[in-house]
Amino acid sequence: MSGFGRRMYDNQLIHEVTLRTIDGALRYPSENKALTAEILGAFGTAQFEYPVRIHAMHFLDNHYHAIYSSDEAATMAGFLNHLHAGLARIANQWGDRVGPIWMPRAHVLPIVADERAQLSRLRYVMGQAVRAKKVKHPRDFLGASSLAWQLAGTPVFGKQFNRTQFCLDNRQKSIQLERDDYTKTVPVKFTPLPALAHLPMEQVHALYRAIANDIASEGVSEAEHAADNSPLAAACVVADPFSPLDDETDDCELAIYPHPSLPGSGSASNCDQAAPTISSLTTATGKVVARTAAAPKKCRPKFVHAATRAQIMEFKQVRAEFDDRYDDARRRQLAEAARVFLGFSPQSVVFPPWCFPSAPPVESGPRWARLVDAARKAIAVDGLAAAAAV
């Protein structure tokens, strides 16, 4: 569930993480104060186990956004796994259900080390509740978020319920146990963005308040725009906030995503574009049929958040070099595994930094047989070459 896989992880950059529930189901009602306290407790517990810096966080009913940074990829992956598992247990307990809660993989996108790019993503995260039309100003949102610390410098605390110990004691004792006796308060520590690390904390919070006020002023104009008789304008206000695509991307004409609140429709990134329509067509036999019009061009998922096209192209070049080095290391890893199987001494294979090395191959099946056969041929060729050199 970490969302990394073979993804390149640069420990010098911050990362925006987005995760949504399955089918967009509303599993975390933000109006519930007790549930909000447990959600914050899950963040605090995961942060205590894995020291990850949390720069911003906003939790809504069916998804959440956050901006993290960590010195090691393994620490970030462990934090996400611990956090998402804890949040799933909380949702299952409150909803009296079992089974998965989250989508199989989170979206983890790096943000370039540029003040404009970092503030742009911070603004996006801070404005989730306003964008979802839950509140008119970010400060009015009472759900789990980092807004209290960002706007006023107020420390944020959550509640951690020791469910395991509670169940064990409940089996051994005949008396009714109190839930509060197994609940403790855990802090959630937030850190300013790296681009603002040189500023005093008073100026940082003042900047955050200015961003929140700007979000509120724009939210009113969007609400007035949605009051028109255009259904697509209303869809734009409730646009899918958990999509990995940026609404302000300049290389995208239209992006349609399914939204649970709009059955049979989608949300668009640009209000002036037309949604897909049903057109009536007449066949050669005179039969009238209905079919969906051709789907508009969709955006390709972004792989980095940047402020300029030059930054995107620079990161794309670095990513291409990383992919080449990773693929080469993977091929050498497979070849070395087959050589060791044939009795030769192992040689080290170095994967590029900022990634998770690929797992060794399974020694069974037709793929393994092909690897061993290729290793035998390579060894025979190497032996002839060595003999000719002598």
N, C-alpha and C positions, 0 to 999 in steps of 0.2 A: 504494500500500500504506500510505500514511501514516495513513489512517483519518479524515482531516479532511473533505475535500470542501468543502461549504459550511458546515461546523460552525463555530459561534462559538467563538473561542479568546480567552480572557481571560488576558493575560499576568500579571495579578495573582493568579491562582489556580494551584494545582498540579493535575496531571492524572494519573489512573491509566490506564495502558495495559495492555491484555490482548490477547494474540495466541496462537492455537492452530494446530497443524498441521492439514493436510487430513485429514478423517475421524478425527482424534484419533490418528493413527499415532505410535508411539513412535520418534522420530527422534534424540533426544538422551539416551542413557542417562546418568543422573546419576552412576552408579558409575565411569565412565571418567574418570580424573584428567586424562589428556592432552586429552580432548575438553572437559572443564570449563575447562582453561587456555585453550583456543582460544575458547570462548564468552566468557570474561571479556576476552580480547584483542579480540574484536569490539566489546564495549561500550567498552573503552578507546580503540580506534581511532576509533569513531564520535564519542565524546565529545571527542577531540582535534580532529577536523574541525569539529564543531558543538558549541560550548560550552553544553551542556545540564546542568542540575543534576540529579543522580540522588539521590533521597532514600531509595529502597528498591528492591530487585530480588530476584526469586526465580525461578529457572529450573528447571522440571521436565522430564520426558521428552517431553511432547507440547504444552507451552504454557509461557508465562511471564507473570508479573505484574511491574509496575514502577510507581513513582511518580516523575514528572519535573516539572520546571518550567523555563521559558525566558522570556526577555524578548521574544521575537519568535516569531510563529507559523511563519514561514518556517524559522527555525532548528530548531524542534521537528520540522517535517515533514522537513527534510533529515536530521536525526539519525535519525529512524525509518526513512526509506528506506535510508540507509547501513547502519544496524544490521541491519535485517531481510534486506537483500541479502547482507551478510556472513555472517549466521547460516545462510542457505539454502545458500551455497556450502560452508560447513563441513559441514553435514549431508549434502549430496550427495557430498562427498569421502569422508567416513567411511562412508557407506552404499553407496558405489560405485554411484550412481544419478544420473539426470538428471531435470529437471523441477521443477515448483513444489513448495514445502514448506509454505508458510503459506497460511492462508485469505486470500481476496482483500482483506480490509479488517480493520484492527485496531480494537478498541473503545477510544476515547479519551474518558474521562469526567472532567469537572472535579470538584474537591473544594472545597467552600466554605471560606472562611478562618475556620474554627472549630476550636478545639483538639480538641473531642470528635470531630468528623467526621474530622479528619486522623489522630488516634490510632486511630480505629476502622478506617480503611482500612489504616493501617500494621500493625495487629494482623492483619488479614486476609491481607496479603501475607507477613508473617513466619511465619504458621502454615500455609503451604501444604504443607510436607513432613509435618507432623504430621497434618494433615487427610487427606492421601493415604496415611497409615499407612506411610510410609517410615521414620520415626524417631519416638521418643517425646518427644524434646526438640529444639527448633530448633537448639541448638548442635551436635547430632550429625549434622546434614546436611552432607555433604561436596561437594555439587554447587555449581554457580555461583549465588551469592547475595551479598547484602550483610550476611549475619549475622555474619561475622568482624569486620567494622568496627563493626557495631551493638552487639555484645555485649562486645567486648574492645578496640575501637579499633585493631584490627590493619589495617595498610594492605593493600589488595587489588591484586594484579597478575595480568595475563594474558599469554598468548603470542600474538604476531602472526606468522603465517607468510606470507612474501612469495611467494605461489604464482606470480605472474606472472614475477618475475625467475628463480625456480627453473626454470620451464619453458623460458624463453629460454636460460638457460645450459645446461640439459640437452640442448637441441638442438645447441648449438655444441661441446660438449665430449664426448669419448668416455669419460671416466672417470665413475665413480659419484659423484654429488654427495651431500653430507650435508645432511639436512633441517635440522639444528640451525644450520648456517651461514647459513641464510636465515630464522631465527626470532629475534625480539627481544622483550624484556619491555616491556610497556606498563602503566602504572598506571590504575586505575579509581577516580576520586574520588567520594566520597559526601558529601552535605550533610545536616545535620539538617533536620527539618521546619520550615517557617516558624513554626509555633506554638511551637517549642522553641528558636528562634534566640536568645532572650534568656537562656537557661540556659547555665552553663558546660558544657564537654564532658563532664566527669566525671558531672554530674547527668544529662546526656542519655543516656550509656551505661548508667547505673544504671537509668534509666527503661526503656530498651530491654530490659535483663536482667529487670526485673520483669514486663514484658509477655511475654517468652519463658517465664518460669516459670509464669505464669498460663496461657499456651497449653498448656504441657505438662500441667498439672494438669487442664485441661478435656479434653485429648486422651485421658487415661486413662479419664475417665468416659464419653466417647463410645465408646471401644473396648469398655468393659464393657456399654454399652447395646446395641452391635451384636452382642454375644455371645448375645443372646436368639435365640429361634427365629423371629423376624420378619425375613423377607428385606428388607422395606422399611426396617427400621432399619439393616441393613448398607448398603443403597443410599444412605442419608442420610450415612453416614460417608465414602463415596467420592463424594459429590456433586460434580457437575461444577464444578471450581474456576475454569474459564475462562469461565464464563457472565457476560455483562454485568449480570445481575440479582443483586441483593444478597439473600442468604439471610435477612437480618433485616428485609426490607422489610415494612411493616405494611399495605400496600395490595395484598397478594397472598395468596391462599388456597393455591394450589398451583402449582408450576411443574415441568413434566416436560421433561427434556432427554435426548437420546440419549447414552449413555456406552459407549465401546468395551469396557470390561470387563464390561458387563452386556448381552449380546446379547439383542435383542428387548425390552429393558426400558428404564427411564429412572431418573433420580435425582430425588428430591423435596426440596423445600425445607422441608417440614414432615413429620415422621415419623408424625404421628397421622392423616394423610390416606391414603385408600385409593388404590392404583394402578389404572389401567384394567384391566378384566377382560374375558374372552371370555364372552359370554352366548349360550346356545342359544335360538333363537326358532323357533316353529312357524308356517309360512305357512298361508294358507287352504287349500292343497291337501294339507296334512299333512306337507309336506317340512320336515325339520329343517335349519336353516341356522345357521351361527355367524358372528357379527360382533363387531367391537370395540365396547365400550360407548362412550357419548359421552365425548369427551375433556374433562377438567376445564378449568376456567377458567385461562387462562395469564396471567402478568403481562405488562404492557407493558414494553418495555425502558426502563431508567432513563436519564435524561439528565444527572443530577448526583448526586454523593454528598453527603448532608447529614445532620445530626444530628437536626433537627426538621422537622416539617411546615411550619412558617412559613418556614424557609429554602428549602425546596423550592418553595413557592408564590412566594416573592420571586424566585427564580432563573427560575421559569417565566414570570413577567411580563416580566423582562428579556429572556428568550429570545424571547418573542412580539414584543416591540418590535423586536428585532434582525431577526427574520424579515420583518416588515413593511418595514423599511428596506432590507433586502437585495432583496426582491422588487421594490420600487419602483425601486431602482437598476438591477436587471436589465432591467426594462421600458424604462427610459430608455436603457440601453446598446443594446438592440436597435433602438429608434427612431433613435438617433443614428447607428448604423451604416448604416441605410437612408438617412438624410438625407445622409450623406457620400457614399454611392454615387450619389446623384442630383446631386451637385456642390455641396452646401452646405458651409460651413465647419464643422469639428467643434467641439463643445462638450464640456467636461469633465463626466464622470460620476463622482461620489464614492461609493464603497461604504462601508458602515459599518466602523469599526475592528474589529480582532480577527477578520478573516476573509480568505479568499483571493478576490479579485475573479473574477467569472465570465469565462470565455473569450469573445471576440467571436464572433458567429455566422459560419457558413460561407456564403460567397456563392454558393450553389447550392441547387437543390432547391425543392420547392413551399413550404416554410416561408419561405425567403428571398423568394420571389415575393410571398407574402402580406405580409411585412414592408415590401417596397418599395411595394406597392399601398397599404397603410395610410399610409405616409409621404407618398405623393403626395396622398392625400385630406386629410391633416392640413395639408400645405403649402398646398393650395388654400383650405382654410378659414381658415388664418392670413392668407393674402393678401387675402381678402374682408373680414376683420375689420379689417385695417390700412387698406384703402381706405375703409371706412365711418368709421373714426376720423378720417381726414383730412378 
